């Protein structure tokens, strides 16, 4: 994978991280940073004690740097298998391109890859369980997609739950997200879900028919 210079690909085993996890959130004065990504897949387990930050969180102290390209991505690659959900005993924050003291190419991304097992049983999709608060800065990104070996199928999958508060200042779908995807941040049930909808043939025909009638109406108005 060519996302960035720092790639942690956990495809098995158990990892326990103390002191929090920061991906792309490091200080280099007005410099070009290195994108960082953590991918978890297969029968893996990951537990983080402390806060998780994706992307450059800005520097409001004496340094006041505006480093660029300091991106952080966390990828949930498929169902949990015999592994477990990702647990975060702390807060979760995804920064965005509009976070103070950042640039447009600096942001945090959460990616969810839906595989065949998760399609068959939605509850088997690996998710992130946060025991704390969740914050999405303006310009933070979400990228839901299907595994290349899976057949795109309508459904809803949970990618994150939390126990604290939700602050959503502008989480958006990644520009590369395929058509048909949407997401929902539920502050009552405290979860983040993604939904894929495949238009039914009848609905597609109705949309095409409506478009044709609208075009015909415009032509008639022009002819009058």
C-alpha positions as CSV (number, residue, x, y, z in Angstrom):
1,X,0.0,0.0,0.0
2,X,1.4,3.4,-0.9
3,X,-0.6,5.7,1.5
4,X,2.4,7.1,3.2
5,X,5.9,6.7,4.5
6,X,4.7,5.2,7.9
7,X,2.5,2.1,7.6
8,X,1.6,-0.2,10.4
9,X,-0.1,-3.3,9.0
10,X,-1.5,-5.5,11.7
11,X,-2.9,-8.7,10.1
12,X,-2.8,-10.9,13.2
13,X,-1.8,-11.1,16.9
14,X,-2.6,-8.8,19.8
15,X,-1.2,-5.2,20.2
16,X,-1.5,-3.2,23.3
17,X,-0.5,0.5,23.2
18,X,-0.1,2.7,26.3
19,X,0.1,6.4,26.3
20,X,-2.2,7.0,23.3
21,X,-1.8,6.7,19.5
22,X,-1.0,9.6,17.2
23,X,-1.0,9.1,13.4
24,X,0.3,12.1,11.5
25,X,0.2,14.3,14.6
26,X,3.8,15.3,15.1
27,X,5.5,18.7,15.1
28,X,7.9,19.8,12.4
29,X,8.1,23.6,11.9
30,X,6.6,24.6,8.5
31,X,7.7,21.3,7.0
32,X,6.3,18.5,4.9
33,X,5.3,15.7,7.2
34,X,4.9,12.0,6.5
35,X,1.4,10.4,6.2
36,X,0.9,7.6,8.7
37,X,-1.6,4.7,8.6
38,X,-2.6,1.8,10.9
39,X,-4.4,-1.1,9.2
40,X,-6.0,-3.8,11.2
41,X,-7.3,-7.0,9.6
42,X,-7.7,-10.7,10.1
43,X,-7.8,-12.3,13.5
44,X,-6.2,-9.2,15.2
45,X,-6.8,-7.4,18.5
46,X,-5.8,-3.9,19.3
47,X,-6.1,-2.0,22.6
48,X,-5.1,1.6,23.1
49,X,-4.9,3.2,26.5
50,X,-4.9,7.0,26.0
51,X,-6.2,9.3,23.3
52,X,-6.1,8.6,19.6
53,X,-5.4,11.5,17.2
54,X,-5.5,11.2,13.4
55,X,-3.8,14.0,11.5
56,X,-2.1,17.2,12.7
57,X,-4.0,18.7,15.6
58,X,-2.4,22.1,15.2
59,X,0.0,23.9,17.5
60,X,-1.4,26.7,19.7
61,X,1.8,27.0,21.7
62,X,5.0,28.8,21.2
63,X,5.9,26.9,18.0
64,X,2.9,27.8,15.9
65,X,3.9,25.5,13.0
66,X,1.9,25.0,9.9
67,X,3.4,21.7,8.7
68,X,1.8,20.2,5.6
69,X,1.0,16.6,4.5
70,X,0.7,15.4,8.1
71,X,-2.1,13.0,7.5
72,X,-3.3,10.1,9.7
73,X,-5.5,7.2,8.6
74,X,-6.9,4.3,10.5
75,X,-8.3,1.4,8.4
76,X,-10.7,-1.2,9.6
77,X,-10.1,-3.9,7.0
78,X,-13.0,-6.3,7.1
79,X,-14.6,-8.4,9.7
80,X,-13.0,-9.2,13.1
81,X,-12.9,-13.0,12.5
82,X,-11.7,-14.6,15.7
83,X,-10.1,-11.4,16.7
84,X,-11.8,-8.5,18.5
85,X,-13.0,-4.9,18.1
86,X,-10.5,-2.1,18.5
87,X,-10.8,-0.6,22.0
88,X,-9.7,2.9,22.9
89,X,-9.7,3.8,26.6
90,X,-9.6,7.6,26.0
91,X,-10.8,10.1,23.5
92,X,-10.8,9.9,19.7
93,X,-10.1,12.9,17.5
94,X,-9.9,13.2,13.7
95,X,-8.4,16.5,12.6
96,X,-9.4,18.2,9.3
97,X,-8.1,20.4,6.5
98,X,-9.8,23.3,8.3
99,X,-8.3,22.6,11.8
100,X,-6.4,25.8,12.9
101,X,-2.7,25.9,11.9
102,X,-3.0,23.2,9.3
103,X,-3.1,23.1,5.5
104,X,-5.5,21.6,3.1
105,X,-3.5,18.4,2.7
106,X,-3.5,17.7,6.4
107,X,-6.3,15.7,7.9
108,X,-7.4,12.5,9.6
109,X,-9.3,9.7,7.8
110,X,-11.2,6.7,9.1
111,X,-11.5,4.0,6.5
112,X,-13.9,1.0,6.7
113,X,-13.5,-1.9,4.2
114,X,-16.5,-4.1,4.1
115,X,-15.7,-7.7,3.3
116,X,-17.8,-10.7,2.3
117,X,-18.1,-11.9,6.0
118,X,-19.4,-8.5,7.1
119,X,-21.8,-8.5,4.2
120,X,-23.2,-11.8,5.3
121,X,-23.4,-10.8,9.0
122,X,-23.2,-7.0,9.6
123,X,-22.5,-7.5,13.3
124,X,-19.2,-9.2,12.4
125,X,-17.7,-6.1,11.0
126,X,-14.8,-4.9,13.2
127,X,-15.5,-1.6,14.9
128,X,-13.8,0.9,17.2
129,X,-15.1,1.0,20.7
130,X,-14.2,4.3,22.4
131,X,-14.5,4.7,26.2
132,X,-14.5,8.5,26.1
133,X,-15.4,11.4,23.8
134,X,-15.3,11.5,20.0
135,X,-14.4,14.7,18.0
136,X,-14.4,15.2,14.2
137,X,-12.9,18.4,13.1
138,X,-14.1,20.3,10.0
139,X,-12.6,18.6,7.0
140,X,-12.0,15.2,8.6
141,X,-12.8,12.3,6.3
142,X,-14.6,9.0,6.3
143,X,-14.0,6.4,3.5
144,X,-16.4,3.4,3.4
145,X,-15.7,0.9,0.6
146,X,-16.1,-2.8,-0.3
147,X,-13.2,-5.3,-0.4
148,X,-12.3,-6.0,-4.0
149,X,-13.3,-9.6,-3.6
150,X,-16.8,-8.7,-2.2
151,X,-19.9,-8.0,-4.2
152,X,-21.3,-4.5,-3.4
153,X,-24.5,-5.2,-1.4
154,X,-27.0,-2.9,0.3
155,X,-26.6,-2.8,4.1
156,X,-25.6,-0.8,7.2
157,X,-22.4,-1.4,9.2
158,X,-21.2,0.1,12.5
159,X,-17.7,1.4,12.5
160,X,-17.5,3.1,15.8
161,X,-19.2,3.4,19.2
162,X,-18.5,5.7,22.2
163,X,-19.6,6.3,25.7
164,X,-18.8,10.0,26.1
165,X,-19.9,13.0,24.1
166,X,-19.9,13.6,20.3
167,X,-18.5,16.8,18.7
168,X,-19.0,16.8,14.9
169,X,-17.6,20.0,13.3
170,X,-17.7,18.7,9.8
171,X,-17.0,15.0,9.1
172,X,-17.4,14.3,5.4
173,X,-17.1,11.5,3.0
174,X,-13.7,11.2,1.3
175,X,-13.9,12.6,-2.3
176,X,-12.9,9.1,-3.7
177,X,-15.9,7.4,-2.0
178,X,-18.0,5.5,-4.6
179,X,-21.6,6.5,-5.3
180,X,-24.2,4.8,-3.0
181,X,-22.5,5.4,0.3
182,X,-23.8,7.6,3.2
183,X,-23.1,7.8,6.9
184,X,-24.8,8.6,10.1
185,X,-23.5,10.0,13.4
186,X,-26.0,9.2,16.1
187,X,-25.5,11.2,19.3
188,X,-28.3,9.3,21.1
189,X,-27.2,5.7,20.3
190,X,-23.6,6.9,20.2
191,X,-22.5,5.2,17.1
192,X,-21.1,5.9,13.6
193,X,-22.7,3.8,10.9
194,X,-22.2,3.6,7.1
195,X,-24.9,2.6,4.7
196,X,-24.7,1.4,1.1
197,X,-27.8,1.5,-1.1
198,X,-28.0,-0.1,-4.5
199,X,-30.8,1.7,-6.6
200,X,-33.5,-0.8,-7.6
201,X,-34.1,-1.2,-11.4
202,X,-37.6,0.3,-11.0
203,X,-36.2,3.3,-9.2
204,X,-33.5,3.7,-11.9
205,X,-36.2,3.6,-14.6
206,X,-38.3,6.1,-12.7
207,X,-35.4,8.5,-12.4
208,X,-34.6,8.1,-16.1
209,X,-38.2,8.6,-17.1
210,X,-38.5,11.8,-14.9
211,X,-35.3,13.1,-16.5
212,X,-36.6,12.4,-20.0
213,X,-40.0,14.2,-19.2
214,X,-38.2,17.2,-17.8
215,X,-36.0,17.4,-20.9
216,X,-39.1,17.1,-23.1
217,X,-40.8,19.9,-21.2
218,X,-37.9,22.2,-21.5
219,X,-37.7,21.6,-25.3
220,X,-41.5,22.3,-25.6
221,X,-41.1,25.6,-23.7
222,X,-38.3,26.7,-26.0
223,X,-40.4,25.9,-29.1
224,X,-43.3,28.0,-27.9
